[in-house]
Amino acid sequence: MGVTPEDPFDVLVVGAGAAGLGVGVALKHARISNFQILDRETPGASFDAWPRGMQLITPSFPSNSIGMLDLNSVAIGTSPGFSLSQEHPSGGAYSAYLRSVAEFFELPTRSNTEVYSLHDDEAGFVLDTSAGALTAKHVIWATGEFQFPRIPDFKGAEVGLHNSRVTDWGDIAKLGRKPIVIIGGYESGIDAAVQLAKHQRKSIALGRKPTWESEDSDPSRSLSPFTLHRLNNARAAGFVELLGNVEVTQIQTRVSFFLSSSSIANASRSWRKQLHSD
């Protein structure tokens, strides 16, 4: 049941993931009580939907005894590394940590509430939701990206499988026999290659940039140490081939991938035979 414009929330937070629940704890510390956290599913649902085997790339542990934050913590005084006994928590484990934070801090969450639109009016903001119209003086958007993947717009992209739609890489590894082509050379793409390698399945990862060779300390431009270490092990075992500076422009089912890149000229004849044959 929605509230009326005469009785708005001080704050509405859209999204009950790490950002949304962390903001909720901060609002509590600021002594703001008239707020609510909305989620289209349940707190931590995006992490529950991670493919099996996927883990947080940042290490998780309590750094010292005076309350310094665990890198994956969303609230002062909490540590998923300590409570979960995992240095790189899985999605399901991290979701459990988030729910424990919501319960401990008694955060006002509202599950199964989808937000359709947002506009401002004299009272502040009005959200049209599956629970009716909700109004607030302030709105914090914390929906993240996992549940709203951006599917590439090149021709034929729809025949591929976005990693957010994968439940278990072990199931994907059982499909066919030829190397699986992965489009993307950053964390998600390389994690897919690593997961397939665990199941003894070869893959070819195509990246716009050779992130595995980057010496940039910016994590948005290079692979994390955790991912790079796992990748090196998979490559040493012969399960992963990498091609950088590759731009995928089209996918054709059963026939070929069309690639636009200077590196294609240097690709091995055997690789191209694998890629173009069916």
C-alpha positions in Angstrom: 0.0 0.0 0.0 1.5 3.3 -1.0 1.8 6.5 1.0 0.2 9.8 0.1 2.0 13.0 -1.0 1.1 14.5 2.4 3.0 11.8 4.2 6.3 11.2 2.3 9.3 9.3 3.4 12.4 11.4 4.1 14.4 9.0 1.9 13.6 6.1 -0.4 16.5 3.8 -1.4 16.0 1.8 -4.6 17.9 -1.4 -4.5 18.7 -3.7 -1.5 22.2 -4.9 -2.5 25.5 -3.9 -1.1 25.1 -0.2 -2.0 21.5 0.1 -0.9 22.0 -1.7 2.5 25.2 0.2 3.1 23.4 3.5 2.6 20.6 2.2 4.9 23.2 1.7 7.7 24.6 5.2 7.1 21.1 6.7 7.3 20.6 4.9 10.6 23.9 6.3 11.9 22.7 9.8 10.8 19.6 9.2 12.9 17.3 9.2 9.9 14.5 6.8 10.6 11.8 7.7 8.1 13.2 5.8 5.2 12.7 2.6 3.3 14.8 0.4 1.0 12.9 -1.1 -2.0 14.0 -4.1 -4.0 12.3 -5.8 -6.9 13.2 -9.2 -5.3 14.8 -9.6 -1.9 17.9 -8.2 -0.2 21.1 -9.5 -1.8 19.2 -11.2 -4.7 21.7 -10.1 -7.4 24.5 -12.0 -5.5 22.3 -15.1 -5.2 22.0 -15.0 -9.0 25.7 -15.1 -9.6 26.9 -18.1 -11.6 28.1 -21.0 -9.4 31.8 -20.6 -8.8 32.0 -16.8 -9.2 33.6 -15.0 -6.2 34.3 -11.5 -5.1 37.7 -10.4 -6.5 38.6 -8.3 -3.5 40.0 -10.1 -0.5 37.9 -10.2 2.6 39.2 -10.2 6.1 39.2 -8.0 9.3 42.4 -6.0 8.9 43.0 -5.3 12.6 41.4 -5.2 16.0 40.4 -1.6 16.0 37.5 -1.8 13.6 39.1 -1.0 10.3 36.8 -2.1 7.4 37.0 -5.4 5.6 37.2 -4.4 1.9 33.9 -6.1 1.2 32.1 -4.7 4.3 29.1 -2.4 3.9 29.0 -1.4 7.6 31.5 -0.4 10.2 32.1 -3.1 12.7 31.2 -5.9 10.3 33.4 -8.3 8.3 32.2 -10.8 5.8 35.6 -12.4 5.9 35.2 -13.0 9.6 31.5 -14.0 9.6 31.7 -16.2 6.5 35.2 -17.6 7.0 35.9 -16.9 3.3 38.5 -14.6 1.9 36.8 -14.4 -1.5 33.1 -15.0 -0.8 30.8 -16.6 -3.3 27.7 -14.7 -4.4 25.4 -16.8 -2.2 27.7 -16.4 0.9 27.9 -12.6 0.4 24.2 -12.4 0.0 23.8 -14.1 3.4 26.2 -11.5 4.9 24.1 -8.7 3.4 20.9 -10.2 4.9 22.6 -10.5 8.3 23.5 -6.8 8.1 19.9 -5.9 7.2 18.6 -7.9 10.2 21.2 -6.7 12.7 20.6 -3.0 11.9 16.9 -3.6 11.6 16.8 -1.9 8.2 13.4 -1.1 6.8 13.4 -3.2 3.6 10.5 -3.8 1.3 10.9 -6.9 -1.0 9.1 -7.7 -4.2 8.6 -4.1 -5.0 9.5 -3.0 -8.5 10.0 0.6 -9.4 8.5 1.5 -12.8 9.1 5.3 -13.0 10.3 8.3 -11.0 9.4 11.9 -11.3 9.5 15.0 -9.1 6.6 17.1 -7.8 6.0 19.8 -5.2 6.4 17.3 -2.3 9.7 15.9 -3.6 9.7 12.7 -5.7 7.0 10.2 -6.7 7.9 6.6 -7.5 5.4 4.5 -9.4 5.9 1.0 -8.0 4.2 -2.4 -8.0 3.1 -1.5 -4.4 1.5 1.7 -5.6 2.8 5.3 -5.6 5.4 6.2 -3.0 6.7 9.7 -2.3 9.9 10.8 -0.7 11.8 14.0 -0.1 15.0 12.3 -1.4 15.7 9.3 -3.5 18.9 7.2 -3.6 19.3 5.0 -6.7 21.3 1.8 -5.8 20.2 -0.8 -8.3 23.5 -1.9 -9.6 24.0 -3.4 -13.1 23.8 -7.2 -12.7 20.0 -7.5 -13.0 20.0 -5.0 -15.9 22.8 -6.2 -18.3 23.6 -4.2 -21.4 23.4 -6.6 -24.3 25.8 -5.6 -27.0 24.2 -4.1 -30.1 26.3 -5.7 -32.8 24.5 -8.0 -35.2 23.8 -11.5 -33.9 24.6 -10.7 -30.3 21.3 -12.2 -29.2 22.5 -15.7 -30.1 25.2 -15.5 -27.4 24.7 -16.1 -23.7 25.3 -13.3 -21.3 27.1 -14.4 -18.2 24.4 -13.1 -15.9 22.1 -15.8 -17.5 24.5 -18.6 -16.5 23.6 -20.7 -13.4 26.5 -23.1 -13.5 29.5 -23.0 -15.8 29.7 -26.8 -15.4 26.5 -27.1 -17.4 28.0 -24.9 -20.1 31.2 -26.9 -20.2 29.2 -30.0 -21.2 27.8 -28.4 -24.3 29.6 -29.4 -27.5 33.3 -30.2 -27.7 35.1 -27.3 -29.4 36.6 -24.3 -27.5 34.0 -21.9 -26.3 34.4 -18.3 -27.6 34.1 -15.7 -24.9 33.6 -12.1 -25.9 35.1 -9.8 -23.2 38.6 -9.6 -21.6 37.8 -8.0 -18.3 36.8 -9.6 -15.0 33.5 -11.3 -16.1 34.9 -12.7 -19.3 38.1 -14.0 -17.8 36.2 -15.4 -14.8 34.1 -17.4 -17.4 37.3 -18.8 -19.0 38.7 -19.7 -15.5 35.4 -21.4 -14.5 35.3 -23.4 -17.8 38.9 -24.5 -17.2 38.0 -25.9 -13.9 35.7 -28.2 -15.8 38.4 -29.2 -18.3 36.9 -27.1 -21.1 38.9 -25.0 -23.4 38.0 -21.4 -24.3 39.1 -18.5 -26.4 38.7 -15.1 -24.8 38.5 -12.1 -27.1 39.2 -8.6 -25.6 39.1 -5.1 -27.0 42.3 -4.6 -24.9 44.8 -7.1 -23.6 43.9 -6.5 -20.0 46.0 -9.5 -18.9 49.1 -7.6 -20.1 48.2 -4.3 -18.5 50.5 -2.7 -15.9 47.9 -0.1 -15.0 47.0 -0.1 -11.3 43.5 1.1 -12.1 41.3 -2.0 -11.6 38.9 -0.7 -14.3 41.7 -1.1 -16.8 43.4 -4.2 -15.7 42.6 -7.5 -14.1 42.7 -8.0 -10.4 45.6 -10.0 -8.9 43.0 -12.7 -7.9 41.7 -13.1 -11.4 45.2 -12.8 -13.1 46.6 -15.5 -10.8 43.8 -17.9 -11.7 44.1 -17.1 -15.4 47.8 -17.8 -15.4 47.1 -21.2 -13.9 44.4 -22.0 -16.5 46.7 -20.9 -19.4 49.5 -23.0 -18.1 47.2 -26.0 -18.1 46.4 -25.3 -21.7 42.7 -24.4 -21.3 42.6 -20.7 -22.2 43.7 -18.9 -25.3 43.7 -15.1 -25.3 43.4 -12.6 -28.2 43.6 -8.9 -27.4 42.7 -5.8 -29.6 39.8 -7.7 -31.0 36.5 -6.0 -31.9 33.6 -8.3 -32.5 31.3 -6.8 -35.1 28.9 -9.7 -36.0 28.0 -13.3 -35.0 26.5 -15.7 -37.5 25.2 -19.0 -36.2 26.7 -22.2 -37.5 28.9 -20.3 -40.0 31.4 -18.0 -38.4 32.3 -15.0 -36.2 33.3 -11.9 -38.2 36.1 -10.0 -36.4 37.7 -6.7 -37.1 41.2 -6.5 -35.7 44.8 -6.3 -36.7 45.5 -9.2 -34.4 43.4 -11.6 -36.6 46.3 -11.6 -39.1 48.5 -13.1 -36.4 45.9 -15.7 -35.2 47.0 -19.2 -35.7 45.6 -21.2 -38.6 44.4 -23.9 -36.2 42.5 -21.3 -34.2 40.7 -20.0 -37.2 39.9 -23.5 -38.4 38.3 -24.2 -35.0 36.4 -20.9 -35.0 35.0 -21.1 -38.5 34.2 -24.8 -38.8 31.0 -26.4 -37.6 
